[in-house]
Amino acid sequence: MTIAGVLDYIRIFVDILLVWMVLYYTLKSLRKNVKMVLLFKGIIFILVLKLISYVFSLTTIDWVLNYVLEWGVLALIVIFQPEIRNVLEQLGRSQLLGRHKVLTVDEREKVVYEIVTAMEAMRKTRTGALIVIERDNSLSDYIEKSKKIYADISSELLVTLFFPNNPLHDGGVIIQGDKITSARAVFPTSDNSKINRRLGTRHRAALGISEITDCISLIVSEETGRLSCAINGELHYNLSADELKLLLLDELKPKHNVLVDDEEEADVNEKED
């Protein structure tokens, strides 16, 4: 095989790899955006209907679908411009190499313990709180516009940050790894029509940021003291402290990392012994 032939194979491989990466990260972003998922399903439905009309020679519907496909792309760009922008922004925020830090079993348990302890304390005093935990999608855009802290996580610090007379209590706290990165962060609110109207701005902001990133949003209701968690645009409402702890331990566990999972399993087995 000549050098030119080898270069052709390399070029084909790189071409396929780039297409695969674009499709993978696009579909991954779509999965975490409720509106774009509905849009994607609608496009698939139209294409299937177009195929059926072609196979069975349905002239009228085929004629209508031709116009829909011809002008539909422009209409979708205009109508769904905010959602398309959010997907592109999310792709830009994605960390291709995963989280900035993979927590060990002990670190993860300590982080969860401190967060749940703080939320339980705020529940008793009905202190409103919004805590957002970064995962694979970077929250740097929101960190830049908030008040930087970068301190070790502790329940006392979290409670203090959300104390009503504290100038930093408005907005949310962002956690990266085992650090409190910033406070007074502002997040986009969800405009999902299915959200209960009784839920306030804090819950809508938690849902909003969870719809466009893979973060974990934790809420303490100021009115009821109830604990809630928003993940992938879904709100888990009125959780107990134990339910919240188990949910966080599971969600913060490293995914798609066999080596890390094996090490964690070995650590757990040693503790049990």
N, C-alpha and C positions, 0 to 999 in steps of 0.2 A: 504494500500500500504506500502510495506517495505521500509527501508532506501535505500537498494540496487536498488529498482525500481526507487525511486526518483533520485538517482545519475545517473542512466541510462538516464532518461529524461533530466537531466541537461547536461549530456555529449552530447546527441544528439543535444540539443539546441545550445550549444557552438560550436559544429562541423558545424552545418548549418550556424550559425552566422559568423564564420570565413570564410567559403566558400563564403558567400554573400559579406563580406567586401572585399575579394580578387578580386572577379568579379567586384564589384562596382568601386573600385579604379583603377583597370586595364582598364575597359571600359572608365572611366572618363579620364584617361591619354591618351588612344587611340584617344578619340574624339578631343583632343587638339594637336595631332600630325598628320600632313597631310599625311606623308609617311606611318605611321603605319595604318591609316585608309584605305589607298589604299591596303596595304598588307592584312589587315583583310578582306576586300571585296573580294580579290583574293582567300583567303582560303575558304570563304563561297561559292564562285562560284565553286571551285573544289569539295567541299563536296556535293553540290547540283547535280553537273554533275555525281559524283560517285553514288549517290542515283538513278538518272535517268537510268544510265547504268545497275544498279542492277535490277531495276524493269522491264525494257524492255529487259533484257538479251543481252545487246550490248557488245559482247565478246571482240572485239578489243579495244574499248575505255576503257573498264573495266580493261583490261590488262595493258594499258598505265598508267591509273590512279593509279593502284596498285604500280607501280614503282615510280610514282610521289610522292605518299604519303609515300612510304618507305624511299626514299632518300630526299624528299622535306624538311623535318624538318632540316636536317643537312645543306642543301643548304641555307635555309632561315637564319639560324644562322650565316653562313659565310657572305652572301650577305648583310643582314640587321643588322649586328652587331652594327654599330653606332646608328641606330634607336632604337634597343632593349636596348642598354645601356642608351640612353636618357630617355626612358620610365621608366627604373628602377631607374635612378637618380631622375626623377620627382616624383616617388612614395616616394623616400626617403626624398624629399624636402617638400612633402605635409604636411600641418598642419591639423591634423585630427580634431582639435577643431575649425577650421576656422581661420579667420584673427586674427592677434595679437591684433588689436584694431578695434572696430566697431565705425565709426564716427557718431556723431549725425547730425541732419539736418544742424544746424548752422556751425558745424565743416566742414562738407562736402562742404557746399556752400563757406566757406572761402578758403578752399584748392583749389577748382576749380577756384574761382575768382583770387587767387594769381597766379596759374599756367597759366591760359588763359591770364591774364594781362601781365605776363612775356613773353609769346610766341608772343603776339601781338606786344610788344615792340621790340622783336628780329626780328620779321617779317619785320618791317619797316627799320631796319638797316641791314637786311640780315645776321644776326648772326646765324650760324649753331648751333643746339642744339638737344640733345637726352635726354628725360626725361622718366624714367621707373617707373611706380607706381606698387608696390607689392600688390597682392590680396591674394588669399588662398595659392598659391604655394610660398614657401619661396625662397628668392633670396640671402640667406646668403652666398652661395658659391661665388657669384660675389661681395658681400659686403666685404668679407674677403680679396679679392685681390685688393680692391679699397682704396681710401683715405677717412677715416672716418670723418664725420662732425657732424651729429646728432644735427641739428639746426631747429628752427621753420621755417615753410615755409613762404617765402615772395617773392614777385615778384622782389624786388631789389636784393636779394641774388641770385636768379636764374639767373638773367641777368648778375650779376657780375661773377658768376661761369663760364659762357660761353663766357665772354669777351675774344677776341682773344689773348690778351697779358697775360691773366691769366694762370699760369702753370697747372691749373686744368681743362682747357676748353676742352681738348681732352677726348674722351670717353663719357660716359653717367652719369647722375645723378639718383640716386635711392631714391625713396620716400616710406616711410613706415608710414601709417596712416597720421598724420598731421606733420611729421618731414621729413626733408631732411637728410637721413642717410649717404650717401656717394657720392663722385664725382669721376670722372676719372675711371668709371667702364667699363670693356671691356666685350662685349657680343658676342656670336657666330653669324656669318652671315648666312643668309638663302641661300641655294643652289637651291631654287626653280627655275626651268627653265622658268617658266611663268612670272617671274619678268621682268619688263621693263629694258632694258640694260642702259637706261639713268639714272636710279636711282643709287645713290652712296652708299658708304659703310655705311653711317649713316642709310639710309632706310633699307638696307639689315640686319644690326644689329638689328634694331627695329623689323623687321619681324622674324628674327632668334630667338630672345628671346621670342617673342609672340607665336612661334610655339611649344616651349617646356615647357612653363609655361602659366598661365592664367593672366599674367601681362597686363597692358596697356602701350604701348610704344608711346610716343609723339615725333614728329619730326618737326624741323624748318629747311627748306632747305636753305643752304648757297648760292646756285646758284640762286634760284628763290624767296626765302622768303616764299614759300608756307607752310601751316600748314597741317600736316598729322597725322594719328593715326593708329597704328597696334594692332589688337585684334584677338587672336586665329588664327594667321597666315593669317589674311586678312587685307589689307591696305586700309584705307579710305583716299583717296588722295585729296589734295587741298580743305580743309575745311575752312569755314569762322569761325571767332571767336565765333559767336553765335552757329553755328553747333557744334563746338568743346565743348562749354560749356554744351549744352544739352546732348551730347554724354557722357561726363564725369559724369555729375550728374546722369544719368541713370545707367552707368556701375559701379559707386562707391556705388550705393544704395545697402544695405545689401540684399542678396538673401536668400531664404529658411529660413527666420526668422520671423515668424508671429508676435511675441511679439514686435520686433523692428519695423517692418513695421507698426503695429497698433499705436505705440507710435509716429512714424514719421508722420503718417497721422493725428493724433490728433494735433501735433505741427503745421502742415501746415494749418489745419482748424482754429486753434487759430490765426495764423498770418493773414489769410484771413478775419476773423471777425474783 
